[in-house]
Amino acid sequence: MPKSEKFWDRLAKKYAKQPIKDMQSYNQTMDQTKAHLSKDDSVLEIGCGTGSTALLLAGSVEQITARDTSGKMVDIANAKAKDQQIGNTTFAKGSVFDDALGEQSFNVVMAFNLLHLLEDMPSAIRRVNALLKPGGLFISKTVCMKGQGGFLPMILPVMQFIGLAPYVRFLTSDELEGIVTNEGFEIIETGDYPASPPSRFIVARKT
Ligand SMILES: C[S@@+](CC[C@H](N)C(=O)[O-])C[C@H]1O[C@@H](n2cnc3c(N)ncnc32)[C@H](O)[C@@H]1O
């Protein structure tokens, strides 16, 4: 099993119990996202975690397909969907590269708190582009920690070595937006929720 999968599997139960750290920023992200969703949208969420966001947005769209590489996260998401009797979400273990995901089949692809964790970020965003219908939207939020100071860049390699942290990419909002644009998107909306360290909300349209 890849290291990252093991890390998130181990964390899943604890992650599910943790309250959202900054509710105001989360609500703002959800409101901004909902503003771009329609009742007939077919949506993909990658890195869905324990499913809270997909389940919250399920009533705003036709259906949500959700993938996470941690089987334990997916198990919790499936249990929550059953509990909440939400029938238009499908959670399964996998990544954006899952062969079962059809090209040009989604109106919207969402990735919240995921992109900085991907070692293959540009190719993942290229794949998001391929999965979207013409003119489809890629909605993401990503913490951008490059140049923010603090001790994390120094202690992270040690934490990673002992399995206490996953792979993390440090980048600025400008660098992130450059990668999204390079992979065939036009950025139509941005915001920072929260502002520090910037958690960059980006809505990008497939060009
Ligand atoms: C920080 S959590 C975010 C979960 C959720 N999106 C949220 O905002 O609460 C990151 C999630 O991404 C998943 N993940 C890590 N690498 C992944 C990949 N390559 N493809 C899909 N999911 C991945 C992890 O298993 C974990 O559930």
The ligand as an SDF file (V2000), in Angstrom:
LIG
                    3D

 27 29  0  0  0  0  0  0  0  0999 V2000
   -6.8200   16.8760    3.8990 C   0  0  0  0  0  0  0  0  0  0  0  0
   -7.8810   15.5450    3.4650 S   0  0  0  0  0  0  0  0  0  0  0  0
   -9.2320   16.4560    2.7200 C   0  0  0  0  0  0  0  0  0  0  0  0
  -10.5150   15.6910    2.7350 C   0  0  0  0  0  0  0  0  0  0  0  0
  -11.7260   16.5250    2.2940 C   0  0  0  0  0  0  0  0  0  0  0  0
  -11.6290   16.9020    0.8980 N   0  0  0  0  0  0  0  0  0  0  0  0
  -11.8680   17.7330    3.1670 C   0  0  0  0  0  0  0  0  0  0  0  0
  -11.7470   18.8630    2.6620 O   0  0  0  0  0  0  0  0  0  0  0  0
  -12.0990   17.5410    4.3710 O   0  0  0  0  0  0  0  0  0  0  0  0
   -7.0970   14.8770    2.0520 C   0  0  0  0  0  0  0  0  0  0  0  0
   -7.7900   13.6470    1.5020 C   0  0  0  0  0  0  0  0  0  0  0  0
   -7.2220   13.3600    0.2320 O   0  0  0  0  0  0  0  0  0  0  0  0
   -7.0500   11.9650    0.1080 C   0  0  0  0  0  0  0  0  0  0  0  0
   -6.0140   11.7280   -0.9020 N   0  0  0  0  0  0  0  0  0  0  0  0
   -4.6630   11.8380   -0.7740 C   0  0  0  0  0  0  0  0  0  0  0  0
   -4.0650   11.6120   -1.9510 N   0  0  0  0  0  0  0  0  0  0  0  0
   -5.0600   11.3600   -2.8460 C   0  0  0  0  0  0  0  0  0  0  0  0
   -5.1100   11.0750   -4.2380 C   0  0  0  0  0  0  0  0  0  0  0  0
   -3.9900   10.9690   -4.9540 N   0  0  0  0  0  0  0  0  0  0  0  0
   -6.3040   10.8900   -4.8310 N   0  0  0  0  0  0  0  0  0  0  0  0
   -7.4600   10.9720   -4.1020 C   0  0  0  0  0  0  0  0  0  0  0  0
   -7.4910   11.2310   -2.7930 N   0  0  0  0  0  0  0  0  0  0  0  0
   -6.3150   11.4330   -2.1770 C   0  0  0  0  0  0  0  0  0  0  0  0
   -6.7220   11.4920    1.4970 C   0  0  0  0  0  0  0  0  0  0  0  0
   -7.0000   10.1360    1.6610 O   0  0  0  0  0  0  0  0  0  0  0  0
   -7.6210   12.4020    2.3380 C   0  0  0  0  0  0  0  0  0  0  0  0
   -8.8760   11.8190    2.5440 O   0  0  0  0  0  0  0  0  0  0  0  0
  1  2  1  0
  2  3  1  0
  2 10  1  0
  3  4  1  0
  4  5  1  0
  5  6  1  0
  5  7  1  0
  7  8  2  0
  7  9  1  0
 10 11  1  0
 11 12  1  0
 11 26  1  0
 12 13  1  0
 13 14  1  0
 13 24  1  0
 14 15  1  0
 14 23  1  0
 15 16  2  0
 16 17  1  0
 17 18  1  0
 17 23  2  0
 18 19  1  0
 18 20  2  0
 20 21  1  0
 21 22  2  0
 22 23  1  0
 24 25  1  0
 24 26  1  0
 26 27  1  0
M  CHG  2   2   1   9  -1
M  END
$$$$
